[in-house]
Amino acid sequence: MKKSALLSVFMIVFVDLLSFSLILPLMPYIAESFGLNSFFVGLLLAMYPIGQVFGTPVLGRLSDRFGRKPILLISVAGTFVALITLGLTLLLKPSGAILIIFGTRLFDGLTGGNITVAQSYISDVTTPADRAKGLGLIGAAFGLGFIFGPAIGGFTSQWGYAVPALIASSLSFTNLILIIAILQESLSKEMRDKMRHNEKTKFSLKILKEALDKPIVGPLLHSRVYYSIAHGIFQTIFALYAQKKLGLNAAQTGLVLGYVGILVVLVQVTAIGRLTKAYSEIQLMRVASLVLAVSYVAWALVPNLIALMIVLIPIAVASGILNTVLRSALTKAVDREEIGGILGLSSSLESMTSIVTPILGGFLIASLGTWAPGVFSALVAGSLTWFIVRRIVVPQKAAPVTPILES
């Protein structure tokens, strides 16, 4: 692995996720300050993934054709514009402010290919053997972002929700400077020229179908959909859950998410590399999905904050492992010139589920109670375990010709 390149992209992803996590947990509180009910809170949370459904496949494919750095610049610039507009809207409260807020989340999603392009960058500079460990840096940056972001957002929200939004926008502007100053392009000019004229880097339904027809790619993408639904419910509805179930305010919810961030960092930094060397990715997928199913049931039934803090440990560990190894396996299942495209497609599918999960989570809490999202996620995670065995484990044993999931 090229350590200097990995360090650069790690710093950029960390700052990006710091700005993202600073404002995301506050969205339910922002929405409720405008008088929106739980359903419309979920709808607001769905705006960002709606944009990503259309944006990430295009940005991922463009990064295959024109390089990672310029597309990353475009993506982060879009985030900056969205966040500065959000902050000014919350500060000035113009007529139609809530519609502007919905629009900023949609625009941020349309240009939000940051993580997809960063994952493609890491895939460029790592070997297949080190791929999961390298991609684990994204998870570590995610965790670090959620250690500090929600806590800063929750603390600064006491002076109004415009303050954390404007801080987040300044972080995005800082990220633009970082990309220009320290990030080296991972694809050489010769490679970019070659990939630009390669049929596989074009964006078309035919090429998409060819990618899906590759051995194991289809089942891996289906597995990501299962995982995204199960864990997406947990992620997108957690702030509302914490408010309704435990009566936590924005600052307290931020501290809990900071605790989750610490757990995620510990998993990605200390465990992923060791686990992928000791066990095959397919074994890790199977065990992690099963642990998630059990843990979501426990999440549904927790009686208090202390019990929740305990249950969050296996959720953070299992989700961190499963998320990383699924991405790693996908990058190994396609040719190099298809990595950005397949990761973009994967992110698009995840975003499709993220449209549904906040709305569904809000509906489940409003109609059944705070226990319902956990039970639903457990059922989906249990189905994922069955799917992995049925569609990945059994075919690999019957015709072990694809080494991407072997240890």
Secondary structure by P-SEA (a helix, b strand, c coil): caaaaaaaaaaaaaaaaaaaaacccaaaaaaaaacccaaaaaaaaaaaaaaaaccaaaaaaaaacccaaaaaaaaaaaaaaaaaaaaaaaaccccaaaaaaaaaaaaaaaacaaaaaaaaaaaaacccccccccaaaaaaaaaaaaacaaaaaaaaccccaaaaaaaaaaaaaaaaaaaaccccccccaaaaaaaaacccccccaaaaaaaaaccaaaaaaaaaaaaaaaaaaaacaaaaaaaaaccccaaaaaaaaaaaaaaaaaaaaccaaaaaaaccaaaaaaaaaaaaaaaaaaaaccccaaaaaaaaaaaaaaaaaaaaaaaaaaaaaccccaaaaaaaaaaaaaaaaaacaaaaaaaaaaccccaaaaaaaaaaaaaaaaaaaaccaaaaaaccccccccc
